[in-house]
Amino acid sequence: EWGLIETPIVLTNTLSVGTCSEAVVKYMVERYPSIGTEHDVIIPVVGECDDSWLNDAAGHHVRTEHVFQAIERATSGPVAEGSVGGGTGMITCDFKAGIGTSSRRLPGEEGGYTIGVLVMTNFGHLADLRVDGCPIGKILDPEMTSYDRRRFNYGSIIAVVATDAPLLTHQLARVCKRVALGIGRAGSHADHDSGEIVIGFSNANTVPRDTGQMVYRMKILHDARMNPLDVAAVEATEEAILNALCMADAM
């Protein structure tokens, strides 16, 4: 509602949401003890997909220490993809999938901004898969009749889009809708029991929690200059999904 994010974004499996949320709260309170006493509480951001076809999801194997390790080991640079972290048990279009990421940097005349998309992808059946518009899934489907497949649900996808472009919340919401278009390009039709959830943020502006000033200043991108970001979001999303498929190890 405030349009602000104050915690790490954690991705996990469906039945571990509570554990991860509690762990993020514990992590933040240990580092900022005034949370919940002198200052407002924080609201963790935790996304999930159902990995129960490959994982013993009800076994509660994700614990607080795993969340702490994930946060503390986060670094800049190349992102681990495929069967890593929350993506370990994920499937996309009957192939092993998981975490995938891709980014675009706009040319200087379009602002020079960077936009990146990270997905935890877990949707679809083989016949749905498309690569750059080619119905590759339908082409491969007859050749894979002997493979065991997840048929009882369609699965889901969580996408996180990040940018250094100075966007307001309504602009980020528009970019998130373009991420959904990229998911559709890869073949998802957002089945009834599927969840396509997209969260976006910009790190261009920092809003102070405490200040003696009445107002604070923000940089804002003109709406009319958003088209290149929208295109980049669609392209990066489709590529991130394909990267997850190509980087994942079999299970």
N, C-alpha and C positions, 0 to 999 in steps of 0.2 A: 504493500500500500504506500510506503514511503518512497519506493523506487531506489532504495539503497541496499547494498550488500555489505555485511560486516564479518562474515566467516568464510573459511575455505568451502569450496563446493566438493562434496563427497559423493561418489558413485558406488553403488553396491547392489546386492541382490535384494529381492523384495522383502524377505523375512529378516533382513539385517538392518532395516531402516532405523528401528528403535535403538539398536545398539550403536549405530554410527551417529545418530543425533545426540545421544547421551555422551558419547565420546568427544564429539566436537565441543559440546558445552563444557565438559571437564577440561579439555585442552585450553579453551579460551579463558576460563575462570582461573586456571593455574597461572596464566600469564597476565591476566588483568583482574586482580582480586576484587576490584570495586564493582564489577558487573553484578547486578542484582541487589546491591546494597546502596552505594552512592550513585550509581548510574542505572539506566534502564537495562533490562535483560537483552540478550541477543537471541536471534532466531536462526538456528542452523539451516543450511541448504543441503538436503540429501536427496539424490535421485536414485531410482531403482528400476531394474528389469528382472523378470522372472527367469532364473537359470536352472529351474528344477528338473529339466530334462537331462542335464549332465551333472548337476550338483545335488548333493544331499542337503537341500535347502533348509529342511527342518532341523538339521543338526546344529545350527547356531555356531558355525565354525569361525565366523568373523567376530573378533573381540576388540575391546578398547585399545589394547596395545597395537593391534594392526592399523587402526585408524591413526594413532599417534605416529607410527612409523611412516605411513603414507604421507602425512602432512610434513613431517620433518625431512623426508627424503626428496620432497619436491624441489626441483631445480630448473633453471633455465636451460635452453639447449634442446637437442633432439628428444622427442617424446617416445617412450616405450609403447609399442603398439601390439595388437593381437591379443593373445591369451595372457594378459597381465592384469593385476588388480581386480577390480570389479568385473572386468571383461573376461575373466578366466573361463566361466561357464557359458558364455553367450554364443548364439548361433544366428546366422543370417542367411535366409534363402537356402537352408539345408547344408550350408558350409559352415565350418568353424569360423567364428568371428571374434568380436570383443571390442577393444579400444582401437580407434582410428583417428587420425588428425590430419589436417591440411590447412594451409594458410595462403593468403594473397597479400601482396604489397602494391598499393596503387601508385601510379607514376606521380611525379612531383606536381604536375599541373592539375592533378585530381586530388591533391592534398597530401600525397605520400603516406597515407595511413596504412596500417596493417590490420588485417582481420583474420582471425583464426577460428577454426571449428574443431572441437573434439567430440567424438561420438562414442557411446557405449551401445553398440548396435546388436539387435537381437530379434529382428522382425523377418516375416515373410517365408514363402515356400519357393522352391527352386524355379518354378515356372514364372515367378514374378520378377526375377532378377534382370535388370537392364544395365548395360554398360554403354555410356555415351549414346543412348537411344536405341542400341541394338538389343533385341530380345534374346540375349544370350542364354537366359534360363530355359526358355522354351526349346532352344536348340539342343541344350545339354540334357534336358529332362528325360527323353526316351533312353538315353545311354546310361542312366543311373537308377534303373528300376530295382536293382538288387540292394540298394542302400536303405538302411533303416532311417526313418525320418520322423521329425517332430510333427505330428498331425493334429494333436488335440488342442493346440492353440497357435495363434499367429505370431505371438511375441510382441516386442516393443522396441523403442529406441529412445535414448536420452541424448540430447545434443546440447553442448555448451558453446556459445559463440562469444568471443572476446575481441575487443578492438581498442585501439588508442585514439580513435576518432572521437571528438567531443560530442556525444549524443545524449539527448534527454531520454526519459523513460519511454515516451511515446515513439521516439525514433528507434529505440532498441526493440520495442514491440514489433515495429514494422520489419526490422532486420530479421527477427525471429520467424516471422511469417515466411520470409524468403528462404530461411533454412528449411522450413517445412516443404517448400517447393523442391529443394535439393534432395530431400528424403524421397519425395515422389519420383524424381528423376531416376533414382536407383531402383525403383520398382514397388515401393510401399503403397498400398491403397488404404492404410489405416483401418484395418479390420475391426470388427465389433469389440473383440476382447483385447485389442492392442492399445498401447499407450504411446503416443508420440509427444514427448514433452521437450520443450526448448527453453533454455534460460540464456539470456544475454546480458553482458555487462560491458561498460566502458571504464577504463582506468584513467581517463583524461582529466577528470575532476575529482577532487577529494573534498568531502563535506565534513567539517569539524563537528564532533559530538558536543564539545563545550566551547563557547566563545562569548566574549563580552560584547561583540559587535551585533548590530541589528540585522545586517545583511552580509552575504558573502557573494563573491563574483564567480561566475562560471563561463567557460567558453562553450559555445553552442554552434554546431554545424548547421548551415542553412539547409532546410528540407530539400530544396531544389538541387543540392549537391550530393544527395544520397544515392543516386542511381548507380555509380560505380561500386559502392559498398554492397548494394543489393545484388548486383551481378556476381561480385566476389563471394558473397555468402552462399549463393546457390552452387557455384562451381566448387568451392571448398568443401561443402557438405557432401556432395556426390563423391568427390575424391576421397574424403575421409572414410566414408563407408567402404569404398573399394580397397583402401589401404588396410582397413581392419581385416577384410577377407584375405588379402594377400600376405599379411604379416602373421596371421594366426597359425599356431601349431595344431595338429590334429589331436583329438582326445578320444 
